[in-house]
Amino acid sequence: MAQSHDKPGRRSVTIMDVAHHAGVSKSTVSLVLRNSPLIAPATTARVRQSAAALGYVYNRQAADLRRNSSNMIGIVINDLGNPFFAEMLVGMERRLVDSGFISLMAHTDERLDIQERVLTSMHEYHAQGVILCPAFGTPAALLERTRLSGIPLVIVVREPESGSYDFVGADHQRGTFEATRHLIEQGHRRIVFLGRVGGGPVYDLRRAGYARAMQEGNLRVDPAWFINISLGREGGREGIRQALAMNPSPTAAVCYNDVVAFGAMSELGEHGLAVGRDFAITGFDGVAAAAHTNPPLTTADVGPGSLGSFGADALLERLSHPDAPPIRRLIEPKLVVRQSSGSPAQTAKD
């Protein structure tokens, strides 16, 4: 169905008019208007020039209803308050736009009820696919129901403990292992881990990486060094308050993510302690702001934007090859060493 900006009383321009003007078939015009890569660039340009000359406007909603589908991709994010997810979203959107899709983003704020309603809406509006970072505690039944609905589903960051899904994430255990080993090499022996106990597989893997590095360094881990906090700046502040209350107090902290590390660094400042001199901090994620804290933050960088692009690529691959085996891609974190993780002895020498 076409819409036209012509004056009242004039016949609306149709897809057949565009086809006749461009000297191509109706189906060719339809493919061009749907951004199909099957049409040669020269033909695409000619069709679009004809459409513009005639004042034709593509009614995408009507076309979607006819096809019972759309060019919309649903992106469901659990925590936009964390810059990691915002940067990941940008990477996803860029790749999807370049491929002719538009994205509809929904923020669940870790609420399972919102997540379920959003996924249902994506199905009702005939989304071509969904990229999901599950909220904490997402039931396996919901993921399976979404997959069986026929909408391609790619899960990012938080891999389900069961089921077979397309997944793009990071090697969480490797990242915290490298960060902890770095602190040990700096001379730290009492190192706490700040994270959300019961936070699912991601927490378990990051904690395991920390524990493995401590074990390989022949260091005893006091159970109290696993400090249970919320995964935000205030959680980082609370974690440092608990750490400093220990006797003897730790000298370093491996933080679950960069946002927790930001809070931890702020709290250390409130206590008159210099990060990187009196107490060492590492993060995880590699958000852009980590390079601009005072001092700059050492972090296990997974490249949030790149992870988002890979998630979009996985969905595009699934759309092109619906029957292909499940996709699973893990990004290897790169430890970016900055001033926040220095040792007191080193700082004194500088």
C-alpha positions as CSV (number, residue, x, y, z in Angstrom):
1,M,0.0,0.0,0.0
2,A,1.3,3.4,-0.9
3,Q,1.0,6.8,0.6
4,S,1.5,10.0,-1.3
5,H,2.2,13.6,-0.5
6,D,0.3,14.7,-3.6
7,K,-2.5,17.3,-3.4
8,P,-6.0,16.0,-2.5
9,G,-7.9,14.6,-5.5
10,R,-4.8,13.1,-7.2
11,R,-4.3,9.4,-7.4
12,S,-1.8,7.9,-4.9
13,V,1.4,6.7,-6.5
14,T,1.6,2.9,-6.5
15,I,4.5,0.4,-6.6
16,M,3.4,-0.3,-10.2
17,D,4.0,3.3,-11.1
18,V,7.5,3.1,-9.7
19,A,8.2,-0.1,-11.5
20,H,7.0,1.4,-14.8
21,H,9.0,4.6,-14.3
22,A,12.2,2.6,-13.4
23,G,11.7,0.0,-16.1
24,V,11.7,-3.0,-13.7
25,S,9.3,-5.5,-12.3
26,K,7.0,-4.9,-9.4
27,S,8.9,-7.6,-7.4
28,T,12.2,-5.8,-8.0
29,V,10.8,-2.6,-6.6
30,S,9.4,-4.5,-3.6
31,L,12.8,-6.1,-2.9
32,V,14.6,-2.7,-3.2
33,L,12.1,-1.1,-0.8
34,R,12.8,-3.9,1.7
35,N,16.6,-3.3,1.4
36,S,17.3,-6.7,-0.1
37,P,20.9,-7.4,-1.0
38,L,19.7,-9.4,-4.0
39,I,19.3,-6.4,-6.2
40,A,22.3,-4.9,-8.1
41,P,23.4,-1.5,-6.7
42,A,22.7,0.3,-10.0
43,T,19.2,-1.1,-10.2
44,T,18.6,-0.2,-6.6
45,A,19.7,3.4,-7.2
46,R,17.4,3.6,-10.3
47,V,14.4,2.4,-8.4
48,R,15.0,4.8,-5.5
49,Q,15.4,7.7,-7.9
50,S,12.1,6.8,-9.6
51,A,10.3,6.5,-6.2
52,A,11.7,9.9,-5.2
53,A,10.7,11.5,-8.5
54,L,7.1,10.2,-8.3
55,G,6.7,11.1,-4.5
56,Y,6.2,7.5,-3.5
57,V,6.4,6.7,0.2
58,Y,6.7,3.0,1.3
59,N,4.1,2.0,3.8
60,R,6.2,-0.4,5.8
61,Q,3.4,-1.2,8.3
62,A,1.1,-2.5,5.6
63,A,3.9,-4.5,4.1
64,D,4.7,-6.0,7.5
65,L,1.1,-7.0,7.9
66,R,1.0,-8.7,4.5
67,R,4.2,-10.7,5.3
68,N,3.3,-11.3,8.9
69,S,6.8,-10.1,9.8
70,S,8.9,-6.9,10.1
71,N,12.4,-5.5,9.7
72,M,12.5,-4.9,13.5
73,I,14.9,-6.6,15.8
74,G,14.1,-6.6,19.5
75,I,17.0,-5.9,21.9
76,V,16.2,-6.6,25.6
77,I,18.8,-5.2,28.1
78,N,18.7,-5.8,31.8
79,D,20.6,-2.8,33.1
80,L,21.1,0.4,31.1
81,G,22.4,2.1,34.3
82,N,25.6,0.2,33.6
83,P,27.6,1.9,30.7
84,F,28.7,-1.5,29.6
85,F,25.2,-2.3,28.3
86,A,24.8,1.1,26.7
87,E,28.1,0.7,24.8
88,M,27.1,-2.9,23.8
89,L,23.8,-1.6,22.5
90,V,25.5,1.0,20.3
91,G,27.6,-1.8,18.7
92,M,24.4,-3.9,18.1
93,E,22.5,-1.0,16.6
94,R,25.2,0.0,14.2
95,R,25.5,-3.5,12.8
96,L,21.8,-4.0,12.5
97,V,21.2,-0.6,10.8
98,D,24.0,-1.4,8.3
99,S,22.0,-4.6,7.5
100,G,18.7,-2.9,6.9
101,F,17.1,-3.5,10.2
102,I,15.8,-1.2,12.9
103,S,16.1,-2.0,16.6
104,L,13.5,-1.7,19.3
105,M,15.2,-1.6,22.7
106,A,13.6,-2.5,26.0
107,H,15.1,-2.1,29.5
108,T,14.0,-4.7,32.1
109,D,15.9,-3.2,35.1
110,E,16.4,-6.9,36.2
111,R,12.7,-7.4,36.6
112,L,11.4,-10.7,35.4
113,D,7.8,-9.5,35.0
114,I,8.9,-6.7,32.7
115,Q,11.1,-9.1,30.7
116,E,8.3,-11.6,30.2
117,R,5.9,-8.8,28.9
118,V,8.6,-7.4,26.6
119,L,9.3,-10.8,25.0
120,T,5.6,-11.4,24.5
121,S,5.3,-8.0,22.8
122,M,8.2,-8.7,20.5
123,H,6.3,-11.8,19.3
124,E,3.0,-9.9,18.9
125,Y,4.7,-7.3,16.8
126,H,6.4,-9.9,14.6
127,A,10.0,-9.1,15.4
128,Q,12.4,-10.7,13.0
129,G,14.6,-11.7,15.9
130,V,15.5,-10.9,19.5
131,I,18.8,-10.3,21.3
132,L,18.4,-10.8,25.0
133,C,20.6,-10.2,28.0
134,P,18.6,-12.1,30.6
135,A,17.6,-10.6,33.9
136,F,18.9,-12.4,37.1
137,G,16.8,-15.5,37.8
138,T,15.4,-15.9,34.3
139,P,13.6,-19.2,34.2
140,A,14.7,-21.7,31.6
141,A,11.0,-22.2,30.6
142,L,10.8,-18.5,29.4
143,L,13.8,-18.8,27.2
144,E,12.6,-22.1,25.8
145,R,9.1,-20.6,25.1
146,T,10.7,-17.7,23.3
147,R,12.8,-20.0,21.2
148,L,9.9,-22.2,20.3
149,S,7.8,-19.2,19.3
150,G,9.7,-19.2,16.0
151,I,11.5,-15.9,16.6
152,P,15.3,-16.3,16.4
153,L,16.9,-15.7,19.8
154,V,20.5,-14.7,20.6
155,I,21.5,-14.5,24.2
156,V,24.4,-12.2,25.2
157,V,26.6,-11.9,28.3
158,R,24.7,-14.2,30.6
159,E,24.8,-17.8,29.3
160,P,21.9,-20.0,30.4
161,E,22.9,-23.0,32.5
162,S,20.8,-25.3,30.4
163,G,19.4,-25.5,26.9
164,S,20.9,-24.9,23.5
165,Y,20.9,-21.3,22.4
166,D,22.9,-19.0,20.2
167,F,25.2,-17.2,22.7
168,V,27.8,-14.4,22.6
169,G,29.7,-13.5,25.7
170,A,33.1,-13.2,27.3
171,D,35.5,-15.6,29.0
172,H,34.6,-14.4,32.5
173,Q,36.9,-16.8,34.4
174,R,39.9,-15.9,32.3
175,G,39.3,-12.2,32.9
176,T,39.3,-12.3,36.7
177,F,42.1,-14.8,36.7
178,E,44.3,-12.4,34.8
179,A,43.3,-9.4,37.0
180,T,44.0,-11.4,40.2
181,R,47.3,-12.8,39.0
182,H,48.3,-9.2,38.1
183,L,47.6,-8.1,41.6
184,I,49.6,-11.0,43.1
185,E,52.5,-10.1,40.8
186,Q,52.3,-6.6,42.2
187,G,52.9,-8.0,45.6
188,H,49.4,-8.1,47.1
189,R,48.5,-11.1,49.2
190,R,45.2,-10.1,50.9
191,I,42.9,-9.6,47.9
192,V,39.1,-9.4,48.2
193,F,36.5,-10.2,45.6
194,L,33.5,-7.8,45.3
195,G,30.5,-9.3,43.6
196,R,26.8,-10.4,43.9
197,V,26.7,-13.8,45.6
198,G,24.1,-15.9,43.7
199,G,24.4,-13.8,40.6
200,G,24.3,-16.8,38.3
201,P,26.9,-18.3,36.0
202,V,28.7,-15.0,35.3
203,Y,29.3,-14.4,39.0
204,D,30.4,-18.1,39.5
205,L,32.8,-17.9,36.6
206,R,34.4,-14.6,37.7
207,R,34.7,-15.8,41.2
208,A,36.3,-19.1,40.0
209,G,38.9,-17.1,38.0
210,Y,39.8,-15.1,41.1
211,A,40.0,-18.3,43.3
212,R,42.1,-20.1,40.7
213,A,44.7,-17.3,40.5
214,M,44.9,-17.2,44.3
215,Q,45.4,-21.0,44.5
216,E,48.1,-21.0,41.8
217,G,49.8,-18.2,43.8
218,N,49.7,-20.5,46.9
219,L,47.6,-17.9,48.7
220,R,45.0,-18.8,51.3
221,V,41.5,-17.3,50.6
222,D,39.5,-16.3,53.6
223,P,35.8,-17.0,53.0
224,A,35.1,-13.4,54.3
225,W,37.0,-12.1,51.3
226,F,34.1,-12.9,49.0
227,I,32.1,-9.8,49.8
228,N,28.4,-9.8,48.7
229,I,27.2,-6.5,47.3
230,S,24.8,-5.1,44.8
231,L,26.3,-4.6,41.3
232,G,26.5,-0.8,41.2
233,R,28.5,2.1,42.5
234,E,26.9,1.9,45.9
235,G,27.7,-1.8,46.0
236,G,31.4,-1.0,45.4
237,R,31.3,1.6,48.2
238,E,29.7,-0.9,50.6
239,G,32.3,-3.6,49.6
240,I,35.2,-1.3,50.5
241,R,33.6,-0.4,53.8
242,Q,33.4,-4.0,54.7
243,A,37.0,-4.7,53.5
244,L,38.5,-1.9,55.5
245,A,36.7,-3.1,58.6
246,M,38.6,-6.4,58.4
247,N,41.6,-7.0,60.6
248,P,44.1,-7.3,59.0
249,S,42.5,-5.3,56.2
250,P,43.1,-6.3,52.5
251,T,45.3,-4.3,50.2
252,A,43.5,-4.9,46.9
253,A,40.1,-5.8,45.5
254,V,39.0,-7.6,42.3
255,C,35.7,-6.0,41.4
256,Y,32.9,-7.8,39.5
257,N,32.7,-5.0,37.0
258,D,33.9,-1.5,36.2
259,V,30.9,0.2,37.8
260,V,31.5,-1.6,41.1
261,A,35.2,-0.5,40.8
262,F,34.1,3.1,40.3
263,G,32.2,3.0,43.6
264,A,35.1,1.3,45.4
265,M,37.5,3.9,44.2
266,S,35.2,6.7,45.4
267,E,34.9,5.1,48.8
268,L,38.6,4.7,49.2
269,G,39.0,8.5,48.5
270,E,36.4,9.2,51.3
271,H,38.7,7.3,53.7
272,G,41.7,9.3,52.6
273,L,43.3,6.4,50.8
274,A,45.0,6.8,47.4
275,V,43.9,4.2,44.8
276,G,47.0,2.5,43.4
277,R,49.2,3.5,46.3
278,D,47.3,2.6,49.5
279,F,44.9,0.1,47.9
280,A,44.7,-1.5,44.5
281,I,41.6,-1.9,42.4
282,T,40.7,-3.8,39.2
283,G,37.5,-3.9,37.2
284,F,35.9,-6.0,34.5
285,D,34.3,-4.9,31.2
286,G,36.4,-2.2,29.7
287,V,33.9,0.6,29.5
288,A,35.2,3.9,28.0
289,A,35.0,5.7,31.4
290,A,37.6,3.3,32.9
291,A,40.4,5.2,31.1
292,H,39.3,8.5,32.6
293,T,38.9,7.8,36.4
294,N,41.3,9.2,38.9
295,P,43.6,7.3,38.7
296,P,42.7,5.4,35.5
297,L,41.2,1.9,36.2
298,T,42.9,-1.4,35.4
299,T,40.3,-3.6,33.9
300,A,39.6,-6.9,32.0
301,D,38.5,-5.3,28.7
302,V,36.0,-7.3,26.7
303,G,35.2,-4.5,24.2
304,P,31.5,-3.8,24.9
305,G,30.9,-2.3,21.5
306,S,32.5,-5.3,19.8
307,L,30.6,-7.7,21.9
308,G,27.4,-6.0,20.8
309,S,28.5,-6.2,17.1
310,F,29.2,-9.9,17.5
311,G,25.8,-10.4,19.1
312,A,24.1,-8.7,16.1
313,D,26.2,-10.8,13.7
314,A,25.1,-14.0,15.4
315,L,21.4,-13.0,14.9
316,L,22.0,-12.0,11.3
317,E,23.7,-15.4,10.8
318,R,20.7,-17.2,12.3
319,L,18.3,-15.3,10.1
320,S,20.3,-16.3,7.0
321,H,20.8,-19.9,8.1
322,P,17.9,-21.0,10.4
323,D,18.9,-24.6,10.5
324,A,22.6,-24.1,11.3
325,P,24.1,-25.5,14.6
326,P,24.0,-23.2,17.6
327,I,26.4,-20.4,17.6
328,R,28.7,-19.8,20.7
329,R,31.3,-17.1,20.7
330,L,33.4,-16.1,23.7
331,I,35.5,-13.0,23.6
332,E,38.9,-13.3,25.3
333,P,39.3,-10.4,27.8
334,K,42.4,-8.2,27.5
335,L,43.9,-7.0,30.8
336,V,44.5,-3.3,30.4
337,V,46.9,-2.3,33.2
338,R,46.5,1.3,34.5
339,Q,47.5,3.1,37.6
340,S,44.7,1.8,39.9
341,S,46.4,-1.5,40.4
342,G,49.9,-0.4,41.5
343,S,51.6,-1.7,44.6
344,P,52.7,0.6,47.5
345,A,56.3,-0.5,47.0
346,Q,56.3,0.3,43.3
347,T,54.7,3.7,43.9
348,A,57.3,4.6,46.5
349,K,60.0,3.9,43.9
350,D,58.4,6.1,41.2
